[in-house]
Amino acid sequence: MNPLEPKHDEGPRAITRRAAIKTGIKGIVAYSLAPQFLQAALSGPEAPSNRIALGLVGNGLICTSHYTGLIGRDDCRIVATCDVRHSKAKTMAARAEKDYGYATSGGISAYQHHEELISRGDIDAVFVCTPDHWHVAVALAAIRSGKDVYCEKPLTLAVWEGRPLVNAARQYGRILQTGTQQRSNASFRKAAEIVRNGLIGDLKYIRTSLGEFPAAPNLPEEPIPEDFDYDRWLGPTPWRPYNAKRVQGDYGGGWRCFLEYGGRKNGDWGAHHFDIIQWALGMDNSGPVKFIPKGWQGTPYQTHVYASGVRVERVDEGLKAMIEFTGTKGTVWVSRGDYLVTDPPSLAKRPLSPSEVHLYVSNDHHDDFLGAVRSRQRTISDVETGHRSATVCHLNNIAARVNRPVQWDPAAEAVVGDPVAATLLGRTRRAPYATL
């Protein structure tokens, strides 16, 4: 018997933690009203009903990183993998079986198509680790089937994908965590709190460094591997001849070089750094109002501007940190690796008073997600937050494509006065993947 399979001898009206997760907030209320002895029996670390059953869709580089963080946890279990390159799903499933100590194979299922994984009733949550052009379709399918979702960043491929995803998560009462894990880092949180509380005075400007990918290469056609559903990998994007370099998940290039499958560096690192800037400015439900491409009338950097007048410049050389906030009374520099430097230096360790703004505290993105799956409370990188941050990424790319400033109404989520730029809020989708 598969040790991960749910037990079926609990009776038709037994209240389990999994049942609560499946039914959303109503289930949590019912669980909270259950007798205390039943809650205790179901909440121990060894109780199978207490373990959140996970399916991993897209089993490449970033999924391997998530796997490392999930495999040793007692509060969840990986029960299924999925990749259009079926051998990758099988390899990850076999690795999990070994790490979990299964004596025989077959304990974890490996699928080629996400619909097969999502159709399973015993899976509570799905990690969407595909390239960007499949994020929303897989996440929507999971949400509509009653599953919670951890979706990699950027949450969307196009602006118009975001609102339907937000609406679906709300309609079905599902949890969605965006993989912008810098919010679960104390240094980024402290930097955002310093800015939010005005400790460096009025903001003058913000600068961030994203780096650059090489130009998308012109690739010759190669034979498609037998175990690879390449048409499914392309999904809604235009048909292109297969080449291994097109589909590879290389952090230095691969599919990330192509605007067809992602947002290049605006979507890759911008999804992280623009997200922290949104957080620091209190813009999780809004965004900038103007996007200016590099070179427009001498503009030295890609720039976007908030209604307050604060400018965000993409400066890919010369910064001493990933993000730099400059105000009238000081500066904050913050990067990964717990790098936080302030001027004046005392700001870095200054405690906040009870009356000042204290931001959501998460010190581990997986902890935050799995905790929200149980509590039904929204995560630190909720679906609305992820959609708004991804919108900043996409609009910077749109301004570059039309080669002129784009005015944006964040309340209406609409381009102002530029019909051509407005058409780029969506993407043409190839049949048979035309609908989400």
C-alpha positions as CSV (number, residue, x, y, z in Angstrom):
1,M,0.0,0.0,0.0
2,N,1.2,3.5,-0.9
3,P,2.0,5.2,2.5
4,L,0.9,8.5,0.9
5,E,-2.6,7.4,0.0
6,P,-5.3,8.8,2.3
7,K,-7.1,6.4,4.6
8,H,-10.7,5.6,3.7
9,D,-11.9,4.2,7.1
10,E,-12.6,7.5,8.8
11,G,-16.3,7.4,8.2
12,P,-18.4,9.6,5.8
13,R,-18.6,12.5,8.2
14,A,-15.1,12.5,9.7
15,I,-13.6,16.0,9.7
16,T,-10.0,15.8,8.5
17,R,-7.5,18.6,7.9
18,R,-7.5,17.6,4.2
19,A,-11.3,17.9,4.0
20,A,-11.0,21.4,5.5
21,I,-8.4,22.4,2.9
22,K,-10.5,21.0,0.1
23,T,-13.6,23.0,1.1
24,G,-11.8,26.3,1.9
25,I,-12.8,28.5,4.7
26,K,-16.0,26.7,5.4
27,G,-14.0,23.6,6.1
28,I,-11.6,25.4,8.4
29,V,-14.6,26.6,10.4
30,A,-16.0,23.1,10.6
31,Y,-12.7,21.8,11.7
32,S,-12.3,24.4,14.4
33,L,-15.7,23.3,15.8
34,A,-14.7,19.6,15.9
35,P,-14.1,18.0,19.3
36,Q,-10.6,18.8,20.7
37,F,-9.7,15.1,20.9
38,L,-10.4,14.7,17.1
39,Q,-8.4,17.8,16.2
40,A,-5.5,16.5,18.3
41,A,-5.7,13.1,16.6
42,L,-5.6,14.6,13.2
43,S,-2.9,17.3,13.8
44,G,0.1,15.3,14.8
45,P,3.1,15.3,12.5
46,E,2.7,11.6,11.7
47,A,-1.0,11.9,10.8
48,P,-1.4,11.2,7.1
49,S,-4.4,13.5,6.9
50,N,-2.2,16.3,8.2
51,R,0.3,16.1,5.4
52,I,-0.3,18.3,2.5
53,A,-0.1,16.3,-0.7
54,L,1.8,18.1,-3.4
55,G,2.1,17.7,-7.2
56,L,5.1,19.3,-9.0
57,V,4.4,20.5,-12.6
58,G,7.5,21.3,-14.6
59,N,10.5,19.4,-13.3
60,G,13.4,21.5,-14.4
61,L,15.9,23.7,-12.6
62,I,13.6,25.8,-10.4
63,C,11.5,22.7,-9.5
64,T,14.7,21.0,-8.3
65,S,15.3,24.0,-6.0
66,H,11.8,23.6,-4.5
67,Y,12.2,19.9,-4.2
68,T,15.3,20.4,-2.0
69,G,13.3,22.6,0.3
70,L,10.2,20.3,0.4
71,I,11.6,16.8,0.5
72,G,12.7,16.8,4.2
73,R,9.5,18.4,5.6
74,D,7.1,16.4,7.8
75,D,4.1,18.6,7.0
76,C,3.8,17.7,3.3
77,R,4.6,14.9,0.8
78,I,5.3,15.0,-2.9
79,V,2.9,12.5,-4.4
80,A,3.2,13.2,-8.1
81,T,5.5,14.8,-10.7
82,C,4.7,16.1,-14.2
83,D,6.8,17.2,-17.2
84,V,6.2,17.3,-20.9
85,R,9.6,15.7,-21.1
86,H,8.3,12.5,-19.5
87,S,11.8,11.2,-18.5
88,K,12.3,14.3,-16.3
89,A,9.1,13.6,-14.4
90,K,10.1,9.9,-14.0
91,T,13.6,10.9,-12.8
92,M,12.2,13.3,-10.2
93,A,9.6,10.8,-9.0
94,A,12.3,8.1,-8.6
95,R,14.4,10.6,-6.7
96,A,11.6,11.3,-4.3
97,E,10.9,7.6,-3.8
98,K,14.5,7.1,-2.9
99,D,14.6,10.1,-0.6
100,Y,11.4,9.1,1.2
101,G,12.8,5.6,1.6
102,Y,10.2,3.6,-0.4
103,A,11.2,0.0,-0.7
104,T,9.5,-0.5,-4.0
105,S,8.7,1.8,-7.0
106,G,5.3,3.1,-7.8
107,G,4.9,5.2,-4.7
108,I,5.0,8.5,-6.7
109,S,3.3,8.9,-10.0
110,A,5.0,10.6,-13.0
111,Y,2.8,12.3,-15.6
112,Q,3.5,13.9,-18.9
113,H,0.4,16.2,-19.0
114,H,-0.7,18.4,-16.1
115,E,-4.4,17.6,-16.5
116,E,-3.6,14.0,-15.4
117,L,-2.0,15.2,-12.2
118,I,-4.6,17.8,-11.4
119,S,-7.4,15.4,-11.8
120,R,-6.3,13.4,-8.8
121,G,-8.5,14.0,-5.8
122,D,-5.9,13.3,-3.2
123,I,-3.6,16.2,-4.2
124,D,-4.0,19.3,-2.1
125,A,-1.6,21.8,-3.8
126,V,0.3,22.1,-7.0
127,F,3.7,23.8,-7.6
128,V,3.7,25.4,-11.1
129,C,7.4,25.4,-12.1
130,T,6.9,25.5,-15.9
131,P,8.3,28.3,-18.2
132,D,6.3,31.5,-18.0
133,H,4.0,30.8,-20.9
134,W,2.3,27.9,-19.1
135,H,2.0,29.5,-15.6
136,V,-1.6,30.8,-15.8
137,A,-3.1,27.8,-17.7
138,V,-1.8,25.3,-15.2
139,A,-2.6,27.5,-12.2
140,L,-6.1,28.1,-13.4
141,A,-6.7,24.4,-14.0
142,A,-5.5,23.6,-10.5
143,I,-7.6,26.3,-8.9
144,R,-10.7,25.2,-10.7
145,S,-10.2,21.7,-9.5
146,G,-10.1,22.9,-5.9
147,K,-6.3,22.9,-5.4
148,D,-4.1,25.5,-3.9
149,V,-1.1,26.8,-6.0
150,Y,2.5,27.9,-5.6
151,C,3.3,29.5,-8.9
152,E,6.7,30.6,-10.0
153,K,7.4,34.2,-11.0
154,P,6.5,36.2,-13.0
155,L,3.0,35.0,-12.4
156,T,1.8,35.8,-15.9
157,L,3.1,36.0,-19.5
158,A,0.8,39.0,-20.3
159,V,-1.1,41.6,-18.4
160,W,-4.5,40.4,-19.4
161,E,-3.8,36.9,-18.0
162,G,-3.6,38.3,-14.4
163,R,-7.1,39.5,-13.6
164,P,-8.8,36.2,-14.6
165,L,-6.4,34.3,-12.4
166,V,-7.1,36.6,-9.4
167,N,-10.8,36.3,-10.0
168,A,-10.6,32.5,-10.1
169,A,-8.6,32.3,-6.9
170,R,-11.2,34.4,-5.1
171,Q,-14.2,32.6,-6.6
172,Y,-12.9,29.2,-5.7
173,G,-11.5,30.2,-2.3
174,R,-8.0,29.0,-3.2
175,I,-4.6,30.0,-1.9
176,L,-2.0,31.2,-4.4
177,Q,1.6,32.0,-3.5
178,T,3.8,33.7,-6.1
179,G,7.4,32.6,-6.1
180,T,8.8,36.0,-5.2
181,Q,10.7,34.7,-2.3
182,Q,12.6,37.9,-1.5
183,R,9.5,38.9,0.5
184,S,10.4,36.1,2.9
185,N,13.8,37.6,3.6
186,A,14.5,39.7,6.6
187,S,16.8,42.2,4.8
188,F,14.3,42.9,2.1
189,R,11.5,43.3,4.6
190,K,13.6,45.7,6.8
191,A,14.5,47.8,3.7
192,A,10.9,48.0,2.7
193,E,9.9,49.0,6.3
194,I,12.6,51.7,6.4
195,V,11.2,53.2,3.1
196,R,7.5,52.7,4.0
197,N,8.0,54.6,7.3
198,G,9.7,57.5,5.7
199,L,13.0,56.9,7.6
200,I,15.0,58.1,4.6
201,G,12.7,61.1,4.1
202,D,10.8,61.7,0.9
203,L,11.9,59.3,-1.9
204,K,13.8,60.9,-4.7
205,Y,14.3,57.9,-6.9
206,I,14.9,54.1,-6.8
207,R,17.4,52.2,-8.9
208,T,17.7,48.5,-9.5
209,S,19.9,46.1,-11.5
210,L,18.5,43.3,-13.6
211,G,21.3,42.3,-15.9
212,E,20.7,41.2,-19.4
213,F,20.3,38.0,-21.4
214,P,22.0,37.5,-24.8
215,A,19.8,38.1,-27.9
216,A,17.5,35.3,-28.8
217,P,19.5,33.0,-31.2
218,N,18.4,31.8,-34.6
219,L,18.4,28.1,-34.0
220,P,18.5,25.3,-36.6
221,E,15.9,22.5,-36.4
222,E,16.8,19.3,-34.5
223,P,15.0,16.0,-34.1
224,I,12.5,16.0,-31.3
225,P,13.3,13.5,-28.5
226,E,10.9,10.6,-28.4
227,D,9.7,11.2,-24.8
228,F,9.1,14.9,-25.3
229,D,5.7,16.4,-26.2
230,Y,7.2,19.4,-27.9
231,D,3.9,20.7,-29.2
232,R,2.6,20.8,-25.6
233,W,5.8,22.6,-24.5
234,L,5.2,25.4,-27.1
235,G,1.6,25.5,-26.0
236,P,-0.1,28.8,-26.9
237,T,3.1,30.3,-28.4
238,P,4.0,30.4,-32.1
239,W,5.2,27.2,-33.7
240,R,9.0,27.1,-33.9
241,P,11.3,24.2,-35.0
242,Y,12.6,22.2,-32.1
243,N,16.1,22.9,-30.8
244,A,17.4,21.8,-27.4
245,K,18.7,25.3,-26.7
246,R,15.2,26.7,-27.2
247,V,13.7,24.6,-24.4
248,Q,16.5,24.3,-21.9
249,G,16.1,25.8,-18.5
250,D,19.4,27.6,-18.4
251,Y,19.4,30.5,-15.9
252,G,21.8,32.3,-18.3
253,G,19.7,31.9,-21.3
254,G,17.7,29.0,-22.9
255,W,14.0,29.8,-23.3
256,R,14.4,32.9,-21.1
257,C,16.1,34.6,-24.0
258,F,12.9,34.6,-26.0
259,L,10.1,37.1,-25.5
260,E,7.7,34.5,-26.7
261,Y,8.1,32.4,-23.5
262,G,8.8,35.1,-20.9
263,G,9.7,38.7,-20.2
264,R,13.5,38.4,-20.6
265,K,15.2,40.2,-17.7
266,N,12.2,42.4,-16.9
267,G,10.3,39.2,-16.2
268,D,13.2,37.2,-14.8
269,W,14.8,39.6,-12.2
270,G,12.3,42.4,-12.5
271,A,9.6,40.1,-11.1
272,H,11.8,40.0,-7.9
273,H,13.1,43.5,-7.6
274,F,10.0,45.4,-8.9
275,D,8.0,43.3,-6.5
276,I,10.1,44.5,-3.5
277,I,9.8,48.1,-4.8
278,Q,6.0,47.7,-5.0
279,W,6.0,46.4,-1.4
280,A,8.2,49.3,-0.1
281,L,5.9,51.8,-1.7
282,G,2.6,50.2,-0.5
283,M,1.5,49.5,-4.1
284,D,0.5,45.8,-3.8
285,N,-2.9,46.7,-5.2
286,S,-1.8,49.3,-7.7
287,G,1.3,50.3,-9.7
288,P,3.1,52.9,-11.7
289,V,1.4,55.3,-14.0
290,K,4.1,55.8,-16.7
291,F,6.7,53.6,-18.4
292,I,9.5,55.2,-20.4
293,P,11.8,53.1,-22.6
294,K,15.6,53.5,-22.5
295,G,16.8,56.0,-25.1
296,W,13.5,57.9,-25.4
297,Q,14.4,61.6,-25.9
298,G,17.7,60.9,-24.1
299,T,16.3,58.9,-21.2
300,P,19.4,57.0,-20.0
301,Y,17.6,54.1,-18.3
302,Q,14.5,52.1,-18.6
303,T,12.2,54.0,-16.2
304,H,8.8,53.8,-14.7
305,V,7.1,56.5,-12.6
306,Y,4.5,56.4,-9.8
307,A,1.7,58.9,-9.3
308,S,3.8,60.3,-6.4
309,G,6.5,61.2,-8.9
310,V,8.9,58.5,-7.6
311,R,11.0,57.2,-10.5
312,V,12.3,53.6,-10.7
313,E,15.4,53.3,-13.0
314,R,16.9,50.1,-14.3
315,V,20.6,50.7,-14.0
316,D,22.4,47.5,-14.9
317,E,25.9,48.7,-14.1
318,G,27.6,50.5,-11.3
319,L,25.1,49.8,-8.4
320,K,26.5,48.4,-5.2
321,A,23.3,46.5,-4.5
322,M,20.4,44.9,-6.3
323,I,18.0,47.7,-5.2
324,E,18.9,51.2,-4.1
325,F,16.3,53.5,-2.4
326,T,17.4,57.2,-2.2
327,G,15.5,59.7,-0.2
328,T,16.0,63.3,1.0
329,K,17.4,62.0,4.4
330,G,19.3,58.9,3.5
331,T,19.8,55.8,1.3
332,V,19.1,52.1,1.6
333,W,20.9,49.4,-0.4
334,V,19.6,45.8,-0.3
335,S,20.6,42.5,-2.0
336,R,20.3,38.8,-1.5
337,G,22.7,37.2,0.9
338,D,21.3,39.3,3.8
339,Y,23.0,42.4,2.4
340,L,21.5,45.6,4.0
341,V,23.4,48.8,4.2
342,T,22.0,52.2,5.1
343,D,23.0,55.8,5.2
344,P,22.9,56.8,8.0
345,P,24.1,53.4,9.3
346,S,21.9,53.4,12.3
347,L,18.8,52.8,10.2
348,A,19.7,49.2,9.5
349,K,19.3,48.2,13.2
350,R,16.7,50.8,14.3
351,P,13.7,49.0,15.8
352,L,10.2,50.1,14.8
353,S,7.9,51.5,17.3
354,P,4.4,50.0,17.7
355,S,2.9,52.9,15.9
356,E,5.0,52.5,12.8
357,V,4.3,50.3,9.8
358,H,5.2,46.7,10.4
359,L,5.1,44.6,7.3
360,Y,4.0,40.9,7.0
361,V,6.6,38.7,8.5
362,S,7.6,35.5,6.6
363,N,11.1,34.0,7.0
364,D,10.5,31.0,4.7
365,H,8.4,31.1,1.5
366,H,7.4,27.4,1.7
367,D,6.4,27.8,5.4
368,D,4.3,30.7,4.5
369,F,2.5,28.9,1.6
370,L,1.9,25.6,3.5
371,G,0.7,27.6,6.6
372,A,-1.7,29.4,4.4
373,V,-3.0,26.2,2.9
374,R,-4.0,25.2,6.4
375,S,-5.2,28.5,7.8
376,R,-6.8,29.8,4.5
377,Q,-5.2,33.2,5.1
378,R,-3.6,34.9,2.1
379,T,0.1,34.6,1.7
380,I,2.8,37.2,1.7
381,S,2.9,37.0,-2.2
382,D,-0.8,36.6,-2.8
383,V,-2.2,36.3,-6.4
384,E,-3.2,40.0,-6.5
385,T,0.4,41.0,-5.5
386,G,1.9,38.7,-8.0
387,H,-0.4,40.0,-10.8
388,R,0.5,43.6,-10.0
389,S,4.2,43.0,-9.9
390,A,4.1,41.1,-13.1
391,T,2.2,43.9,-14.7
392,V,5.1,46.3,-14.0
393,C,7.4,43.8,-15.8
394,H,5.1,43.5,-18.8
395,L,4.5,47.3,-19.2
396,N,8.2,48.0,-19.2
397,N,8.6,45.5,-22.1
398,I,5.6,47.0,-23.9
399,A,7.1,50.5,-23.7
400,A,10.3,49.2,-25.2
401,R,8.4,47.4,-28.0
402,V,6.4,50.5,-29.1
403,N,9.5,52.7,-28.4
404,R,7.6,55.4,-26.6
405,P,6.3,56.2,-23.2
406,V,3.1,54.3,-22.1
407,Q,0.6,55.9,-19.8
408,W,-1.1,53.4,-17.4
409,D,-4.2,53.6,-15.2
410,P,-3.6,51.1,-12.4
411,A,-7.1,51.4,-11.1
412,A,-8.7,50.6,-14.4
413,E,-5.8,48.4,-15.5
414,A,-5.8,50.1,-18.9
415,V,-3.3,51.8,-21.2
416,V,-4.3,55.5,-21.6
417,G,-4.4,57.0,-25.1
418,D,-2.3,54.4,-27.0
419,P,-4.4,51.7,-28.9
420,V,-1.3,50.0,-30.3
421,A,0.3,49.6,-26.8
422,A,-3.1,48.4,-25.5
423,T,-3.1,45.5,-28.0
424,L,0.1,44.2,-26.4
425,L,-1.5,43.7,-23.0
426,G,-2.5,40.3,-24.3
427,R,-0.8,37.6,-26.4
428,T,-2.2,35.8,-29.5
429,R,-2.6,32.2,-28.5
430,R,-2.0,29.3,-30.9
431,A,-4.7,26.6,-31.4
432,P,-5.5,24.3,-29.7
433,Y,-4.3,26.3,-26.7
434,A,-6.3,29.4,-27.5
435,T,-8.4,29.5,-24.3
436,L,-7.3,29.4,-20.7
